[in-house]
Every structure is written in C-alpha cells, then in structure tokens.
C-alpha cells in the first residue's frame, strides 16, 4: 500500500483511505489504518512520540505504527509513503513495550520539568556551574581558537 500525503491547517472531519493528513500547527499525522479496517490512526508528533521525516517528496514516520488498541492490532512502518508490514506482536510484548514507552516518557518529562525548575530558579538562586566539556581533537581542529 502507498499513502499520499496532504499538509493541512486542520484535520478534516472525514478521513479518506490512503491519505496521510499532516497538521504541523497541531503536531499530528492522521490516517486510516493501513490494514483497511477503517480505524483512524493518530500519530502525535512529540519529543516522546512519533517523528516525521519529509524529504520534499514523501513522508516517513518513526517509530512503527502499532495499532494495539484496535481489533486488527496491525503493525507497520510508513517509509517514503509506503507501508512496510511488521511482525504481529503478542499481547505480552505489547504490554512490555508500552511499559517501557511509559517509563521513557515519564523520565523525559521529569528531566524536562527539572530543567525548567532550574531555569526558573537561576535568577534567584546560585546554581553550581557544570564543568566545561573538554573538546575532542576534531573539535579543536574545526573550531581552533
């Protein structure tokens, strides 16, 4: 199966088969499931979600699309608008992967919140300065002083 892609300001009320609707303003890509079951698939573009690559001609989404909440449980990659089918996962594997993803997401936002707190406190509290990183020989060569 091959998708077409369409950049939109707003996601339309009716999602057509075979089209990737991309809203950069809302950071999402929506399409009908590649298996043909008719379910609408939302892939939010976030630091902990999907990444979209647009090469000027085609769209790729990373990581894979795993429709674990749908009856079809389809699992595929979208690479250069083409669907590449992946292995079907067991319920146990799905549960394990979701747990890892939840943990990674929590860690990301915990670190992000901590960073924001430090930035907010930096005006009123003296925070220790990190040690400057040593430059590699390559960096010294490129950015000699």
TITOR-672586 format. One record per residue: residue number from 1; residue in three letters; chain; x, y, z of N, C-alpha, C in turn. Coordinates in nm, 4 decimals. Example, Ala and Ser with C-alpha at 12.3 -4.5 7.8 and 13.67 -1.06 7.14 Angstrom:
2
+------+------+-------+----------+----------+----------+----------+----------+----------+----------+----------+----------+
| resi | resn | chain |     n_xx |     n_yy |     n_zz |    ca_xx |    ca_yy |    ca_zz |     c_xx |     c_yy |     c_zz |
+------+------+-------+----------+----------+----------+----------+----------+----------+----------+----------+----------+
|    1 |  ALA |     A |   1.3190 |  -0.5690 |   0.7800 |   1.2300 |  -0.4500 |   0.7800 |   1.3200 |  -0.3300 |   0.7800 |
|    2 |  SER |     A |   1.2850 |  -0.2250 |   0.7080 |   1.3670 |  -0.1060 |   0.7140 |   1.2900 |   0.0030 |   0.7870 |
+------+------+-------+----------+----------+----------+----------+----------+----------+----------+----------+----------+
***
This chain:
145
+------+------+-------+----------+----------+----------+----------+----------+----------+----------+----------+----------+
| resi | resn | chain |     n_xx |     n_yy |     n_zz |    ca_xx |    ca_yy |    ca_zz |     c_xx |     c_yy |     c_zz |
+------+------+-------+----------+----------+----------+----------+----------+----------+----------+----------+----------+
|    1 |  UNK |     A |   0.0843 |  -0.1175 |   0.0000 |   0.0000 |   0.0000 |   0.0000 |   0.0885 |   0.1233 |   0.0000 |
|    2 |  UNK |     A |   0.0428 |   0.2236 |  -0.0696 |   0.1139 |   0.3509 |  -0.0762 |   0.0188 |   0.4617 |  -0.0336 |
|    3 |  UNK |     A |   0.0655 |   0.5470 |   0.0585 |  -0.0106 |   0.6640 |   0.1010 |   0.0246 |   0.7831 |   0.0134 |
|    4 |  UNK |     A |  -0.0692 |   0.8745 |   0.0015 |  -0.0419 |   1.0089 |  -0.0458 |  -0.0345 |   1.0930 |   0.0807 |
|    5 |  UNK |     A |   0.0305 |   1.2072 |   0.0751 |   0.0332 |   1.2937 |   0.1925 |  -0.0281 |   1.4281 |   0.1576 |
|    6 |  UNK |     A |  -0.0864 |   1.4888 |   0.2606 |  -0.1539 |   1.6162 |   0.2406 |  -0.1303 |   1.7011 |   0.3656 |
|    7 |  UNK |     A |  -0.0621 |   1.8137 |   0.3479 |  -0.0431 |   1.9080 |   0.4574 |  -0.1711 |   1.9898 |   0.4718 |
|    8 |  UNK |     A |  -0.2236 |   1.9973 |   0.5941 |  -0.3493 |   2.0673 |   0.6197 |  -0.3343 |   2.1588 |   0.7397 |
|    9 |  UNK |     A |  -0.4164 |   2.2653 |   0.7422 |  -0.4205 |   2.3509 |   0.8606 |  -0.4994 |   2.2820 |   0.9708 |
|   10 |  UNK |     A |  -0.6106 |   2.2183 |   0.9330 |  -0.6973 |   2.1474 |   1.0265 |  -0.7229 |   2.0077 |   0.9740 |
|   11 |  UNK |     A |  -0.7378 |   1.9137 |   1.0639 |  -0.7706 |   1.7770 |   1.0242 |  -0.9162 |   1.7773 |   0.9773 |
|   12 |  UNK |     A |  -0.9442 |   1.7232 |   0.8581 |  -1.0825 |   1.7240 |   0.8083 |  -1.1725 |   1.6299 |   0.8896 |
|   13 |  UNK |     A |  -1.3020 |   1.6550 |   0.8823 |  -1.3985 |   1.5697 |   0.9525 |  -1.4013 |   1.4290 |   0.8952 |
|   14 |  UNK |     A |  -1.3807 |   1.4171 |   0.7656 |  -1.3808 |   1.2867 |   0.7008 |  -1.2381 |   1.2535 |   0.6577 |
|   15 |  UNK |     A |  -1.1879 |   1.1435 |   0.7113 |  -1.0528 |   1.0966 |   0.6788 |  -1.0651 |   0.9938 |   0.5666 |
|   16 |  UNK |     A |  -0.9982 |   1.0208 |   0.4551 |  -1.0042 |   0.9295 |   0.3403 |  -0.8963 |   0.8219 |   0.3508 |
|   17 |  UNK |     A |  -0.9281 |   0.7052 |   0.2971 |  -0.8315 |   0.5945 |   0.2902 |  -0.7108 |   0.6377 |   0.2070 |
|   18 |  UNK |     A |  -0.5924 |   0.5967 |   0.2477 |  -0.4723 |   0.6157 |   0.1670 |  -0.4123 |   0.7547 |   0.1705 |
|   19 |  UNK |     A |  -0.4586 |   0.8404 |   0.2632 |  -0.4026 |   0.9751 |   0.2730 |  -0.3489 |   0.9981 |   0.4132 |
|   20 |  UNK |     A |  -0.2271 |   1.0495 |   0.4215 |  -0.1689 |   1.0947 |   0.5481 |  -0.1989 |   1.2438 |   0.5594 |
|   21 |  UNK |     A |  -0.2809 |   1.2813 |   0.6566 |  -0.3120 |   1.4218 |   0.6805 |  -0.2137 |   1.4729 |   0.7841 |
|   22 |  UNK |     A |  -0.1373 |   1.5752 |   0.7479 |  -0.0322 |   1.6273 |   0.8346 |  -0.0665 |   1.7695 |   0.8754 |
|   23 |  UNK |     A |  -0.0831 |   1.7909 |   1.0053 |  -0.1030 |   1.9261 |   1.0573 |   0.0190 |   1.9615 |   1.1409 |
|   24 |  UNK |     A |   0.1034 |   2.0469 |   1.0862 |   0.2216 |   2.0903 |   1.1606 |   0.1814 |   2.1819 |   1.2755 |
|   25 |  UNK |     A |   0.0763 |   2.2637 |   1.2546 |   0.0301 |   2.3522 |   1.3618 |  -0.0137 |   2.2734 |   1.4847 |
|   26 |  UNK |     A |  -0.0762 |   2.1582 |   1.4630 |  -0.1246 |   2.0764 |   1.5741 |  -0.0328 |   1.9573 |   1.6032 |
|   27 |  UNK |     A |   0.0762 |   1.9450 |   1.5293 |   0.1755 |   1.8420 |   1.5556 |   0.1200 |   1.7012 |   1.5500 |
|   28 |  UNK |     A |   0.0498 |   1.6698 |   1.4417 |  -0.0074 |   1.5365 |   1.4323 |  -0.0166 |   1.4908 |   1.2870 |
|   29 |  UNK |     A |  -0.0151 |   1.3593 |   1.2706 |  -0.0383 |   1.2962 |   1.1408 |  -0.1514 |   1.1958 |   1.1631 |
|   30 |  UNK |     A |  -0.2575 |   1.2062 |   1.0826 |  -0.3724 |   1.1172 |   1.0971 |  -0.3960 |   1.0456 |   0.9643 |
|   31 |  UNK |     A |  -0.4305 |   0.9170 |   0.9747 |  -0.4614 |   0.8384 |   0.8560 |  -0.5541 |   0.7241 |   0.8949 |
|   32 |  UNK |     A |  -0.6124 |   0.6598 |   0.7955 |  -0.6899 |   0.5376 |   0.8195 |  -0.5910 |   0.4222 |   0.8247 |
|   33 |  UNK |     A |  -0.6179 |   0.3286 |   0.9124 |  -0.5304 |   0.2128 |   0.9309 |  -0.4983 |   0.1481 |   0.7964 |
|   34 |  UNK |     A |  -0.3730 |   0.1133 |   0.7789 |  -0.3253 |   0.0562 |   0.6526 |  -0.3850 |  -0.0806 |   0.6226 |
|   35 |  UNK |     A |  -0.4392 |  -0.1490 |   0.7247 |  -0.4937 |  -0.2831 |   0.7012 |  -0.6297 |  -0.2791 |   0.6337 |
|   36 |  UNK |     A |  -0.6926 |  -0.1599 |   0.6307 |  -0.8233 |  -0.1481 |   0.5671 |  -0.9400 |  -0.1623 |   0.6625 |
|   37 |  UNK |     A |  -0.9138 |  -0.1729 |   0.7937 |  -1.0226 |  -0.1899 |   0.8912 |  -1.1068 |  -0.0634 |   0.9082 |
|   38 |  UNK |     A |  -1.0549 |   0.0518 |   0.8609 |  -1.1304 |   0.1760 |   0.8685 |  -1.1048 |   0.2598 |   0.9923 |
|   39 |  UNK |     A |  -1.0269 |   0.2092 |   1.0861 |  -0.9971 |   0.2854 |   1.2082 |  -0.9070 |   0.4036 |   1.1762 |
|   40 |  UNK |     A |  -0.9311 |   0.5159 |   1.2458 |  -0.8476 |   0.6345 |   1.2290 |  -0.7296 |   0.6265 |   1.3243 |
|   41 |  UNK |     A |  -0.6110 |   0.6499 |   1.2702 |  -0.4869 |   0.6395 |   1.3465 |  -0.4290 |   0.7797 |   1.3647 |
|   42 |  UNK |     A |  -0.4082 |   0.8185 |   1.4890 |  -0.3485 |   0.9477 |   1.5222 |  -0.2069 |   0.9238 |   1.5708 |
|   43 |  UNK |     A |  -0.1098 |   0.9838 |   1.5046 |   0.0296 |   0.9723 |   1.5465 |   0.0786 |   1.1123 |   1.5841 |
|   44 |  UNK |     A |   0.0720 |   1.1462 |   1.7143 |   0.1168 |   1.2795 |   1.7566 |   0.2678 |   1.2948 |   1.7411 |
|   45 |  UNK |     A |   0.3073 |   1.4084 |   1.6881 |   0.4494 |   1.4386 |   1.6689 |   0.4980 |   1.5113 |   1.7933 |
|   46 |  UNK |     A |   0.5661 |   1.4389 |   1.8802 |   0.6135 |   1.4944 |   2.0067 |   0.7541 |   1.4425 |   2.0343 |
|   47 |  UNK |     A |   0.8228 |   1.5042 |   2.1314 |   0.9569 |   1.4537 |   2.1647 |   0.9566 |   1.3074 |   2.2092 |
|   48 |  UNK |     A |   0.8441 |   1.2608 |   2.2647 |   0.8370 |   1.1221 |   2.3101 |   0.7442 |   1.0374 |   2.2243 |
|   49 |  UNK |     A |   0.6939 |   1.0940 |   2.1155 |   0.6034 |   1.0213 |   2.0271 |   0.6687 |   0.9960 |   1.8934 |
|   50 |  UNK |     A |   0.5919 |   1.0164 |   1.7881 |   0.6433 |   0.9911 |   1.6545 |   0.7235 |   1.1090 |   1.6026 |
|   51 |  UNK |     A |   0.8141 |   1.0784 |   1.5143 |   0.8921 |   1.1773 |   1.4407 |   0.8516 |   1.1637 |   1.2940 |
|   52 |  UNK |     A |   0.8391 |   1.2758 |   1.2266 |   0.8056 |   1.2743 |   1.0855 |   0.9258 |   1.3242 |   1.0065 |
|   53 |  UNK |     A |   0.9557 |   1.2556 |   0.8994 |   1.0623 |   1.2971 |   0.8086 |   0.9961 |   1.3272 |   0.6750 |
|   54 |  UNK |     A |   1.0207 |   1.4467 |   0.6246 |   0.9678 |   1.4868 |   0.4939 |   1.0869 |   1.5240 |   0.4076 |
|   55 |  UNK |     A |   1.1056 |   1.4512 |   0.3004 |   1.2214 |   1.4741 |   0.2138 |   1.1884 |   1.5625 |   0.0936 |
|   56 |  UNK |     A |   1.0732 |   1.6286 |   0.0971 |   1.0300 |   1.7123 |  -0.0131 |   0.9392 |   1.6397 |  -0.1106 |
|   57 |  UNK |     A |   0.9351 |   1.5081 |  -0.0990 |   0.8506 |   1.4270 |  -0.1877 |   0.7641 |   1.3274 |  -0.1125 |
|   58 |  UNK |     A |   0.8138 |   1.2767 |  -0.0002 |   0.7419 |   1.1706 |   0.0698 |   0.7602 |   1.1849 |   0.2212 |
|   59 |  UNK |     A |   0.6735 |   1.1156 |   0.2932 |   0.6706 |   1.1185 |   0.4397 |   0.7151 |   0.9839 |   0.4947 |
|   60 |  UNK |     A |   0.7915 |   0.9890 |   0.6025 |   0.8233 |   0.8693 |   0.6811 |   0.7880 |   0.9001 |   0.8258 |
|   61 |  UNK |     A |   0.7365 |   0.8012 |   0.8968 |   0.7073 |   0.8140 |   1.0391 |   0.7924 |   0.7140 |   1.1150 |
|   62 |  UNK |     A |   0.8500 |   0.7593 |   1.2232 |   0.9291 |   0.6723 |   1.3102 |   0.8830 |   0.6960 |   1.4527 |
|   63 |  UNK |     A |   0.8669 |   0.5992 |   1.5344 |   0.8849 |   0.4555 |   1.5103 |   0.7664 |   0.3979 |   1.4325 |
|   64 |  UNK |     A |   0.7538 |   0.2671 |   1.4386 |   0.6463 |   0.1991 |   1.3667 |   0.5103 |   0.2393 |   1.4248 |
|   65 |  UNK |     A |   0.4072 |   0.2105 |   1.3472 |   0.2695 |   0.2340 |   1.3907 |   0.2159 |   0.1003 |   1.4396 |
|   66 |  UNK |     A |   0.1887 |   0.0924 |   1.5692 |   0.1334 |  -0.0289 |   1.6284 |  -0.0067 |   0.0019 |   1.6777 |
|   67 |  UNK |     A |  -0.1061 |  -0.0507 |   1.6101 |  -0.2447 |  -0.0222 |   1.6442 |  -0.2980 |  -0.1228 |   1.7457 |
|   68 |  UNK |     A |  -0.2358 |  -0.1240 |   1.8630 |  -0.2638 |  -0.2252 |   1.9642 |  -0.4046 |  -0.2135 |   2.0228 |
|   69 |  UNK |     A |  -0.4644 |  -0.0953 |   2.0167 |  -0.5989 |  -0.0759 |   2.0737 |  -0.7089 |  -0.1165 |   1.9761 |
|   70 |  UNK |     A |  -0.6741 |  -0.1406 |   1.8507 |  -0.7730 |  -0.1786 |   1.7503 |  -0.7854 |  -0.3304 |   1.7453 |
|   71 |  UNK |     A |  -0.9006 |  -0.3776 |   1.6989 |  -0.9190 |  -0.5219 |   1.6838 |  -0.8156 |  -0.5820 |   1.5901 |
|   72 |  UNK |     A |  -0.7757 |  -0.5068 |   1.4857 |  -0.6809 |  -0.5588 |   1.3859 |  -0.5401 |  -0.5764 |   1.4419 |
|   73 |  UNK |     A |  -0.5039 |  -0.4953 |   1.5425 |  -0.3683 |  -0.4968 |   1.6020 |  -0.2597 |  -0.4905 |   1.4929 |
|   74 |  UNK |     A |  -0.2876 |  -0.4163 |   1.3859 |  -0.1905 |  -0.4077 |   1.2767 |  -0.0645 |  -0.3348 |   1.3231 |
|   75 |  UNK |     A |   0.0445 |  -0.3654 |   1.2582 |   0.1756 |  -0.3125 |   1.2955 |   0.2549 |  -0.2910 |   1.1673 |
|   76 |  UNK |     A |   0.2918 |  -0.1649 |   1.1414 |   0.3605 |  -0.1342 |   1.0159 |   0.4457 |  -0.0090 |   1.0303 |
|   77 |  UNK |     A |   0.5336 |   0.0055 |   0.9350 |   0.6168 |   0.1248 |   0.9204 |   0.5635 |   0.2041 |   0.8028 |
|   78 |  UNK |     A |   0.5748 |   0.3356 |   0.8088 |   0.5471 |   0.4191 |   0.6920 |   0.6798 |   0.4835 |   0.6549 |
|   79 |  UNK |     A |   0.7322 |   0.4414 |   0.5417 |   0.8615 |   0.4895 |   0.4939 |   0.8456 |   0.5378 |   0.3501 |
|   80 |  UNK |     A |   0.8727 |   0.6658 |   0.3295 |   0.8568 |   0.7268 |   0.1969 |   0.7183 |   0.6978 |   0.1381 |
|   81 |  UNK |     A |   0.6160 |   0.7182 |   0.2218 |   0.4742 |   0.6996 |   0.1878 |   0.4344 |   0.5534 |   0.1657 |
|   82 |  UNK |     A |   0.5280 |   0.4612 |   0.1749 |   0.4996 |   0.3189 |   0.1543 |   0.4788 |   0.2497 |   0.2883 |
|   83 |  UNK |     A |   0.3850 |   0.1565 |   0.2917 |   0.3624 |   0.0751 |   0.4108 |   0.4536 |  -0.0465 |   0.4044 |
|   84 |  UNK |     A |   0.5279 |  -0.0664 |   0.5113 |   0.6101 |  -0.1866 |   0.5267 |   0.5548 |  -0.2605 |   0.6479 |
|   85 |  UNK |     A |   0.4976 |  -0.3779 |   0.6248 |   0.4352 |  -0.4534 |   0.7324 |   0.5413 |  -0.5095 |   0.8263 |
|   86 |  UNK |     A |   0.5086 |  -0.5071 |   0.9531 |   0.5984 |  -0.5591 |   1.0555 |   0.5391 |  -0.6868 |   1.1135 |
|   87 |  UNK |     A |   0.6135 |  -0.7477 |   1.2029 |   0.5664 |  -0.8695 |   1.2679 |   0.4478 |  -0.8395 |   1.3585 |
|   88 |  UNK |     A |   0.3597 |  -0.9336 |   1.3723 |   0.2483 |  -0.9212 |   1.4657 |   0.3038 |  -0.9499 |   1.6053 |
|   89 |  UNK |     A |   0.2683 |  -0.8654 |   1.7021 |   0.3187 |  -0.8803 |   1.8378 |   0.2163 |  -0.9491 |   1.9267 |
|   90 |  UNK |     A |   0.2662 |  -1.0242 |   2.0228 |   0.1791 |  -1.0876 |   2.1212 |   0.1303 |  -0.9824 |   2.2206 |
|   91 |  UNK |     A |   0.0229 |  -1.0129 |   2.2928 |  -0.0281 |  -0.9207 |   2.3943 |   0.0784 |  -0.8935 |   2.5010 |
|   92 |  UNK |     A |   0.1582 |  -0.9946 |   2.5338 |   0.2649 |  -0.9785 |   2.6326 |   0.3710 |  -0.8798 |   2.5829 |
|   93 |  UNK |     A |   0.4117 |  -0.8914 |   2.4576 |   0.5107 |  -0.7996 |   2.4009 |   0.4548 |  -0.6579 |   2.3968 |
|   94 |  UNK |     A |   0.3298 |  -0.6431 |   2.3559 |   0.2663 |  -0.5114 |   2.3526 |   0.2682 |  -0.4488 |   2.4915 |
|   95 |  UNK |     A |   0.2322 |  -0.5259 |   2.5924 |   0.2307 |  -0.4766 |   2.7303 |   0.3713 |  -0.4334 |   2.7747 |
|   96 |  UNK |     A |   0.4712 |  -0.5146 |   2.7431 |   0.6094 |  -0.4823 |   2.7812 |   0.6582 |  -0.3553 |   2.7118 |
|   97 |  UNK |     A |   0.6300 |  -0.3414 |   2.5829 |   0.6740 |  -0.2235 |   2.5074 |   0.6037 |  -0.0985 |   2.5584 |
|   98 |  UNK |     A |   0.4750 |  -0.1090 |   2.5867 |   0.4018 |   0.0064 |   2.6415 |   0.4604 |   0.0495 |   2.7756 |
|   99 |  UNK |     A |   0.4978 |  -0.0464 |   2.8592 |   0.5564 |  -0.0138 |   2.9891 |   0.6893 |   0.0605 |   2.9719 |
|  100 |  UNK |     A |   0.7711 |   0.0149 |   2.8788 |   0.8993 |   0.0820 |   2.8512 |   0.8747 |   0.2228 |   2.7978 |
|  101 |  UNK |     A |   0.7810 |   0.2374 |   2.7046 |   0.7496 |   0.3689 |   2.6488 |   0.6974 |   0.4634 |   2.7564 |
|  102 |  UNK |     A |   0.6107 |   0.4137 |   2.8438 |   0.5595 |   0.4965 |   2.9538 |   0.6734 |   0.5421 |   3.0437 |
|  103 |  UNK |     A |   0.7646 |   0.4515 |   3.0745 |   0.8785 |   0.4833 |   3.1596 |   0.9687 |   0.5879 |   3.0938 |
|  104 |  UNK |     A |   0.9967 |   0.5706 |   2.9652 |   1.0807 |   0.6672 |   2.8924 |   1.0145 |   0.8047 |   2.8871 |
|  105 |  UNK |     A |   0.8824 |   0.8068 |   2.8672 |   0.8087 |   0.9329 |   2.8609 |   0.8128 |   1.0039 |   2.9969 |
|  106 |  UNK |     A |   0.7897 |   0.9285 |   3.1038 |   0.7962 |   0.9860 |   3.2386 |   0.9345 |   1.0424 |   3.2673 |
|  107 |  UNK |     A |   1.0382 |   0.9686 |   3.2309 |   1.1763 |   1.0137 |   3.2517 |   1.2038 |   1.1418 |   3.1741 |
|  108 |  UNK |     A |   1.1592 |   1.1463 |   3.0493 |   1.1802 |   1.2650 |   2.9662 |   1.1170 |   1.3872 |   3.0313 |
|  109 |  UNK |     A |   0.9904 |   1.3760 |   3.0714 |   0.9215 |   1.4915 |   3.1271 |   0.9698 |   1.5251 |   3.2683 |
|  110 |  UNK |     A |   1.0147 |   1.4255 |   3.3424 |   1.0731 |   1.4525 |   3.4736 |   1.1998 |   1.5360 |   3.4559 |
|  111 |  UNK |     A |   1.2839 |   1.4970 |   3.3611 |   1.4061 |   1.5736 |   3.3334 |   1.3729 |   1.7117 |   3.2789 |
|  112 |  UNK |     A |   1.2721 |   1.7195 |   3.1938 |   1.2301 |   1.8471 |   3.1363 |   1.1782 |   1.9397 |   3.2469 |
|  113 |  UNK |     A |   1.0953 |   1.8860 |   3.3379 |   1.0438 |   1.9663 |   3.4491 |   1.1558 |   2.0126 |   3.5392 |
|  114 |  UNK |     A |   1.2528 |   1.9252 |   3.5646 |   1.3675 |   1.9598 |   3.6474 |   1.4485 |   2.0709 |   3.5815 |
|  115 |  UNK |     A |   1.4686 |   2.0613 |   3.4514 |   1.5434 |   2.1631 |   3.3771 |   1.4684 |   2.2964 |   3.3837 |
|  116 |  UNK |     A |   1.3359 |   2.2939 |   3.3641 |   1.2571 |   2.4171 |   3.3704 |   1.2627 |   2.4786 |   3.5097 |
|  117 |  UNK |     A |   1.2605 |   2.3951 |   3.6138 |   1.2687 |   2.4448 |   3.7510 |   1.4030 |   2.5121 |   3.7735 |
|  118 |  UNK |     A |   1.5103 |   2.4494 |   3.7273 |   1.6435 |   2.5080 |   3.7429 |   1.6532 |   2.6411 |   3.6701 |
|  119 |  UNK |     A |   1.5953 |   2.6490 |   3.5504 |   1.5985 |   2.7741 |   3.4750 |   1.5201 |   2.8824 |   3.5476 |
|  120 |  UNK |     A |   1.4065 |   2.8450 |   3.6084 |   1.3252 |   2.9411 |   3.6822 |   1.3928 |   2.9883 |   3.8089 |
|  121 |  UNK |     A |   1.4722 |   2.9016 |   3.8715 |   1.5406 |   2.9376 |   3.9959 |   1.6701 |   3.0132 |   3.9702 |
|  122 |  UNK |     A |   1.7225 |   3.0052 |   3.8504 |   1.8551 |   3.0604 |   3.8245 |   1.8625 |   3.2104 |   3.8488 |
|  123 |  UNK |     A |   1.7497 |   3.2815 |   3.8450 |   1.7505 |   3.4250 |   3.8723 |   1.7663 |   3.4544 |   4.0206 |
|  124 |  UNK |     A |   1.7166 |   3.3637 |   4.1057 |   1.7173 |   3.3923 |   4.2486 |   1.8119 |   3.3044 |   4.3291 |
|  125 |  UNK |     A |   1.8582 |   3.1962 |   4.2720 |   1.9432 |   3.1026 |   4.3439 |   2.0683 |   3.0768 |   4.2610 |
|  126 |  UNK |     A |   2.1805 |   3.0773 |   4.3249 |   2.3058 |   3.0474 |   4.2553 |   2.3178 |   2.8961 |   4.2400 |
|  127 |  UNK |     A |   2.3106 |   2.8481 |   4.1170 |   2.3236 |   2.7059 |   4.0896 |   2.4678 |   2.6749 |   4.0523 |
|  128 |  UNK |     A |   2.5150 |   2.5568 |   4.0897 |   2.6520 |   2.5218 |   4.0526 |   2.6673 |   2.5173 |   3.9010 |
|  129 |  UNK |     A |   2.7779 |   2.5674 |   3.8550 |   2.8063 |   2.5680 |   3.7117 |   2.8616 |   2.4317 |   3.6712 |
|  130 |  UNK |     A |   2.8113 |   2.3771 |   3.5596 |   2.8660 |   2.2486 |   3.5147 |   3.0094 |   2.2655 |   3.4666 |
|  131 |  UNK |     A |   3.0856 |   2.1600 |   3.4819 |   3.2236 |   2.1604 |   3.4349 |   3.2235 |   2.1743 |   3.2838 |
|  132 |  UNK |     A |   3.3092 |   2.2592 |   3.2287 |   3.3141 |   2.2684 |   3.0822 |   3.3616 |   2.1364 |   3.0230 |
|  133 |  UNK |     A |   3.2987 |   2.0985 |   2.9131 |   3.3375 |   1.9741 |   2.8470 |   3.4660 |   1.9973 |   2.7697 |
|  134 |  UNK |     A |   3.5521 |   1.8977 |   2.7757 |   3.6767 |   1.9063 |   2.7001 |   3.6470 |   1.8834 |   2.5536 |
|  135 |  UNK |     A |   3.7127 |   1.9606 |   2.4695 |   3.6932 |   1.9468 |   2.3261 |   3.7758 |   1.8302 |   2.2743 |
|  136 |  UNK |     A |   3.7167 |   1.7581 |   2.1811 |   3.7897 |   1.6494 |   2.1172 |   3.8922 |   1.7092 |   2.0213 |
|  137 |  UNK |     A |   3.9846 |   1.6297 |   1.9791 |   4.0845 |   1.6786 |   1.8846 |   4.0184 |   1.7274 |   1.7566 |
|  138 |  UNK |     A |   3.9059 |   1.6620 |   1.7181 |   3.8343 |   1.7010 |   1.5969 |   3.7709 |   1.8395 |   1.6139 |
|  139 |  UNK |     A |   3.7096 |   1.8639 |   1.7311 |   3.6507 |   1.9947 |   1.7571 |   3.7584 |   2.1020 |   1.7627 |
|  140 |  UNK |     A |   3.8728 |   2.0679 |   1.8206 |   3.9818 |   2.1646 |   1.8260 |   4.0302 |   2.1989 |   1.6859 |
|  141 |  UNK |     A |   4.0344 |   2.0992 |   1.5999 |   4.0776 |   2.1217 |   1.4632 |   3.9780 |   2.2099 |   1.3877 |
|  142 |  UNK |     A |   3.8471 |   2.1802 |   1.4048 |   3.7458 |   2.2571 |   1.3337 |   3.7249 |   2.3965 |   1.3915 |
|  143 |  UNK |     A |   3.7310 |   2.4076 |   1.5237 |   3.6989 |   2.5328 |   1.5909 |   3.8198 |   2.5827 |   1.6703 |
|  144 |  UNK |     A |   3.9355 |   2.5875 |   1.6076 |   4.0555 |   2.6275 |   1.6780 |   4.0442 |   2.7718 |   1.7216 |
|  145 |  UNK |     A |   4.1040 |   2.8003 |   1.8349 |   4.0973 |   2.9350 |   1.8926 |   4.2335 |   2.9955 |   1.8999 |
+------+------+-------+----------+----------+----------+----------+----------+----------+----------+----------+----------+
***
